[in-house]
Amino acid sequence: MNGRRLYHYTALHHAAEIRLAGGITRGGVPIPSADGQALRGMAPGWQWLTSDDGWQQGWATRESIDCDRTECRFVVLVPLEELHRLHRWDRAAAEFGYSAETAERFAALGTGSDPSRWWLFKGSIPAGWLVALERRPT
């Protein structure tokens, strides 16, 4: 199968939930307040992916969530005919109410200063696109 190879990092117990659900289905994009200092809601139906294959994901802190969200990762192969549903974060952020400054600050929580590594997929990612589940090397 040809397509775009990306990654979805998660905790091992979430990987089991993803498999039971039949794919990656529960993602969403946080919507910032007008001043960009708080959240005013979520836009459901968007799955977060990255082209960054490094296990050191800057967004995976334990400040608000106590599980290890880089314990494993799904390798996702988005088929060529579905690439129109894939959006680079740095190009799509304004559609969710992010100013350029807020989008850059938000991206800095993730893959560092390179927001072009973040991707959004509109809709659910079916189990058939999850071509591997990899555990972080110890």
C-alpha positions, 0 to 999 in steps of 0.5 A: 500500500502506498501512502504517507507514513506518519506516527501517532505516539501514545501510552500503551494502555491507550494503544489497547483502547485504540485497537478495541475502538478499531482505530484512532478516533478520539482526537481533537484540536484545542481552540484558543481564546481570543487572546490565546492565553486559554482554551475555549473549547475543542474541535472534535474529529481531528487526529494528531500525527507527526512525521517526527520519528524521535522518541523525545516528543516535547509535548509529552510532559506529565504536567497535566497527564500522568501517563507516558504518552511516548511509551509506544507509537503506531506507524500510520500509513495514510493511503494516497487517495486519503491525503486530501484529509491530511493537513499540516498544522502550520498551514491549518492552525488559522482555521482553528482560530490560532494567530501566527504567534499562538500557533507557534507557541502551541507548536513549541510544546510539540515537536520543538520549533518545527511545526511542519512536523505536526499533521492533522487528519480529518476523521477517524484513522481505521485500524487497517492504516495502523501498520505497526505498533512499536515500543520505545527502546529501553 
